[in-house]
């Protein structure tokens, strides 16, 4: 049996049926907020990404920001972690020679 729950903010009724437990859990991942966005920047993002909804654009921007910062953190470790190995030997195992 499906139950209906009203979500505040004018979103309307939401189906929380047992057949869709993932959607019920998903509802708690999002938080409504109001932000002021630069219209020119939004239009440029639309042009570059093909995304139309502002929410999609903001979510893509946040995903990109997180990915770039994680990459920067990984790069910051370059040369700082100990490694004891023979790169030439490892490459020989892949039929590569040093310098390729």
C-alpha positions as CSV (number, residue, x, y, z in Angstrom):
1,X,0.0,0.0,0.0
2,X,1.4,3.4,-1.0
3,X,1.5,6.3,1.5
4,X,1.6,9.9,0.5
5,X,3.7,12.5,2.3
6,X,3.5,16.3,1.7
7,X,6.9,17.9,1.2
8,X,7.1,21.5,2.3
9,X,8.1,24.2,-0.1
10,X,5.2,23.6,-2.5
11,X,6.7,20.5,-4.1
12,X,3.4,18.6,-3.7
13,X,2.7,15.1,-2.6
14,X,5.5,12.5,-2.9
15,X,4.9,8.7,-3.3
16,X,6.8,6.8,-0.6
17,X,5.6,3.4,-1.6
18,X,7.6,0.3,-0.4
19,X,8.3,-0.5,-4.1
20,X,10.5,2.6,-4.2
21,X,12.6,2.7,-1.0
22,X,15.6,4.4,-2.8
23,X,13.5,7.4,-3.7
24,X,12.3,7.7,-0.1
25,X,15.9,7.8,1.1
26,X,16.9,10.2,-1.7
27,X,14.5,12.8,-0.4
28,X,16.7,13.3,2.6
29,X,19.8,13.9,0.5
30,X,18.6,17.3,-0.7
31,X,18.1,20.5,1.1
32,X,16.2,23.5,-0.3
33,X,18.1,26.7,-0.4
34,X,17.9,30.1,-2.1
35,X,21.0,31.5,-3.8
36,X,21.7,34.5,-6.0
37,X,23.2,33.5,-9.3
38,X,25.0,35.6,-12.0
39,X,22.6,35.5,-15.0
40,X,25.4,35.9,-17.5
41,X,27.3,33.0,-15.9
42,X,24.3,30.8,-15.9
43,X,23.7,31.5,-19.6
44,X,27.4,30.7,-20.4
45,X,27.1,27.5,-18.4
46,X,23.9,26.6,-20.4
47,X,25.7,27.3,-23.7
48,X,28.8,25.2,-22.7
49,X,27.0,22.3,-21.1
50,X,23.6,22.1,-22.8
51,X,22.0,21.9,-19.4
52,X,18.9,24.1,-19.0
53,X,17.8,23.9,-15.4
54,X,19.7,26.1,-12.9
55,X,19.6,23.2,-10.4
56,X,21.4,20.9,-12.9
57,X,24.0,23.6,-13.6
58,X,24.7,24.2,-10.0
59,X,24.9,20.5,-9.2
60,X,27.3,20.0,-12.2
61,X,29.4,22.9,-11.0
62,X,29.6,21.4,-7.5
63,X,30.5,18.0,-8.8
64,X,33.2,19.6,-10.9
65,X,34.5,21.6,-8.0
66,X,34.8,18.5,-5.8
67,X,36.5,16.5,-8.5
68,X,39.1,19.2,-9.3
69,X,39.9,19.7,-5.6
70,X,40.3,16.0,-5.0
71,X,42.7,15.9,-8.0
72,X,44.6,18.8,-6.6
73,X,44.9,17.0,-3.3
74,X,46.2,13.9,-5.0
75,X,48.7,15.9,-7.0
76,X,50.0,17.6,-3.9
77,X,51.1,14.1,-2.7
78,X,53.3,13.7,-5.8
79,X,56.8,12.8,-4.8
80,X,56.0,12.8,-1.1
81,X,55.0,9.2,-0.6
82,X,57.7,6.5,-0.3
83,X,58.0,4.0,-3.1
84,X,60.4,1.1,-3.4
85,X,60.2,-0.6,-6.8
86,X,61.8,-1.2,-10.1
87,X,59.9,0.7,-12.8
88,X,61.9,-0.9,-15.6
89,X,61.0,-4.4,-14.3
90,X,57.4,-3.5,-14.0
91,X,57.4,-2.2,-17.5
92,X,59.1,-5.3,-18.9
93,X,56.1,-7.3,-17.6
94,X,53.9,-5.2,-19.9
95,X,56.2,-5.6,-22.9
96,X,57.2,-2.0,-22.7
97,X,60.8,-0.7,-22.6
98,X,62.0,2.2,-20.5
99,X,61.6,5.5,-22.4
100,X,58.3,4.6,-24.2
